[in-house]
Amino acid sequence: MIEIPESNTLANQLNETIKGKKILSVITNNYHHKFAFFYNDPKEYNNLLKGRFIGNIFAYGGQIKISTIDDSKFDGNNEIIKDDVIIVLSEDTIVKYVDGEEEIPEKHQLLIKFEDSSAIICSARMYAQLHVALGNDYENDYFDIAMEKPSPLSENFDMDYFKGLLSEVRANSSVKSFLATKQRIPGLGNGSLQDILFNARINPKTKIKRLSQEDKKRLFNSVKRTLYEMTKNGGRSIEKTLFGDYGGYEVILSSKTYKIPCPSCGDKIVKESYLGGTIYYCPTCQKTNSS
């Protein structure tokens, strides 16, 4: 799943790898996936993108925006003159770069080929948004919210802003609900949530009303610090980069690690279904306070 660490890692890698390249052709739906969602008619993607240059790539929350530049407006410095056509990738999209020497796999939902024989391949693992649209006409509420709200990686996401988010939530809401629903913090999902709460020593089922001022400060610091570490190290070790490698941040709590005893106290990690997803926590380090 593309969350803040992955969107930022992928955007940086895409800027370094495909920025300035000219699009040769676009293929969509080569292999049908019922949870691959396109914007308008994917058959028009080739007409929209063919002959354009890749401009700047940005990460907004858990979304990646790839700008493209008309051939006649390309100034040689890869700068955006006008944001005519954009590519937006999000959700559980796998994005992979291949050079001219690598074989392109048969199963993919969006393939963008460049004139130098390289390409990016986008495929859906589960739900995936693979959008190509005229920039001025693009309508996507989740994308708009992600663009408007400050990233936890930025200085604008400070303690005052965090307290403001907390004040908008019902006191009986859980910490998991606060952090990972309603797009309060775009790009912070159930995956990143696990280590954030472990580092804060807070149980995901704890009610907001049960948080002390010290708990809130510790939670804020963990959101900032954990996401920074995940991003600095090239994403989480359970998600792949643009080149097919796993991220360098070693995840503490996940479906792949929960059978390992707690690294702090040695207790057995608990796995539970909660609020439409799975949570992992240490019953000793993250005591439940959900009453």
Protein Blocks (a to p, Z undefined) as FASTA:
>chain_A
ZZfklmmmmmmmmmmmmgoiacfbdcehkbacfkbccehjfklmmmmmgopacdddddeh
jbccdddddfklpgolopafbdfbacddehjbdcddddfkbccdfbdfbdcddfkopacd
dddfklccdddddfklpccfklmmmmmpccfkbmklcfklmmmmmmmpcfkbcfklmmmg
ghlaghiafklmmmmmmmnopafklcfklpcfklmmmmmmmmmmmmmmmmmnopafkbcc
fkopacfbdcfbdfklmmpccfklopacddddeehiacdddfklmccdfZZ
